Amino acid sequence: MRELGQVQSAKGLFVERKYIAMLNAPLESSGTLIYKAPGRLEKHTLRPRAESLTLEGDKLTIDIPARNERRTFALPDNPVLWAFVESIRSTLAGDVRTLNRFYHVALEGTESRWRLLLKPREQAMQDVLSEIRLSGSGTWIGTIETLESGGDRSVMTVTRDAS
């Protein structure tokens, strides 16, 4: 976690598959992720439709160009959303203190192959998610798996962007 906290920026390509019980095949999206220390996170979905999420400080902004829509959320006003975004941002920042605020945290494995298990502390978050599993190597998060309380799940795989 200390090494993750030393990373100043990272950029990756993601493919996210959402497995929903009522669908025969997963929903798939792809795009780019950008992290800039200490707390800026951007998710730019390119497929199947353009959408951008930008996390800066305590605000999350969602842009959907096809609908000419932009929405901004104050994280303190949305505790479940706040807990979810901190699972990724605080891991990228190596911020164990914030992770412990929202989750029961367990780290297993070695530096070259680790897995971080996050179980929500608050009931409101437990009603939505049962667990988030992040895995990676060194300072790179390669997979983020989100297990929803209702049984659905999503798996995001992130590869380094060589550009």
N, C-alpha and C positions, 0 to 999 in steps of 0.2 A: 504494500500500500504506500510505503514511503517513496518507492521508485515511481509509482503512478503519479504521486504528487509533484514530482520533478518535471513531468512532461508539460511543455509550454503550449504545444499545439499538435494536433493530429488530424488526419483526413483519411476517410475510408469510403469504400463503396459498400452498400448494403443490399441484401436481398432479404425481405421479410415474408414469411409464410404464416398466415393465420388459419389455424385449424378450428373450424366451427362445426359442431356436431350435426347441425341440420344441412350441411353442404357435403357433396360427394368429393370435392377436391378443395385443397386449400386456396385461399385468396393470396395472391402474390403481388408484392410491390417492390420497387427498387429505386435506388438513387444514391445520394452522398450524405455522409455525416461529417461535420466539422466541429472540432473542439478547440477552444482557445482559453487557456488558463487566465483567470482562476475560475470562471464560471459561465462562459458563453458556449452554448451548444446549438448547432443548427442541423436540422434534418430536412434535406431537399429531396422530396419524392419526385421522380421523373416519370415512372410508369406505375400504374396504368394511367394516372393523370397527375399533372403538376400540382404540387402542394408543398408549402414550406412551413416549418415550425422553427421558431427562434426563441431560445431561452436565454434571457439576459437578466441577471440579478433575480428579483422576485417577480418577473413578468414573463409570461409565455405568449407569443404572438403566432397566430395561425393565418397564413395567406393561402387562399384558393383562387388563383387567377381566372379559371373558367367561370366562376360565379361572381367575379369581381368582389370577393368577400375577404375581409380582414377582421379578425377578432383577437382581443387581448384579454388575458386573464391575470389577475393578481394572485399569485400562489397562496399567500396567507388566507385569502378568501375561499380557496378551493383545496382543503387539506388532503383529499385523496389524490388529486392531480399533483400537488406538491410532493407528496410521498413518492409517487411514481417517478417524476422527473429526477428527484434526488437519488433514486436508485442508480441512475446512469451518471448524472453529473457528479455526484459525490464519489462514485467509484473512480471516474476519470481523474478527479482531483486528489484521490487518495485520502479523502476526508472521512475517516472512520468515525469521528465524533458525530457528524451529521447522519451518517448511515445508522449509527446506534440510536439516534433520536427517533427514527422512523421504523427501524427493523431490528429483529434479532439476527445477528450477523454470525455466519460461520464461514471460515476460510479453510480449504483443504487443498492438498497437492503440494507441488514444488514450484519454484520460481519459473521454471520452463513450462510447467503445465499445471495451472491452478484453476480452482472453481470457488466462486463466492456465492453463498446461499443467503438469501434475504427473505425473512418471514415477517410480515407486517405486525407491528405492535398494536396498533389501534383497530378497534372493531370495525369502524367505517371502511378502512382499507382491507381488512380481512373479508368483508362482505363482497369485495370486488376481486381481490387477488389472494391466492393461497401462498404463492412463492414466486420469487424471481431468481433465476440462476444465471450468473454471468461467468464465463470461462474465457481463459486466454493464456498468453505466454508472455512473460516479462511484463512490459508496459503496454501490451496490446490486448484489448478486449475483442475476442473473435466471435463470441456467440452470446446473445442475450435471449434467454427463454423465459417467457412470462406464462405462468399457470394461473388461470382464472378460477375463481371459486366455483363457478358453474360447470367446469369441466373443459371449456374451450382453452386454447393455448396459442401462443405465437412464438416463432423462432426467427430471430434476426441473426444472419451471418454477416460479419463485417470483414472485408479484406482491405489491406493497405492500398491506398491510391498512389500509384507510382508517379503521377504527373506533378 
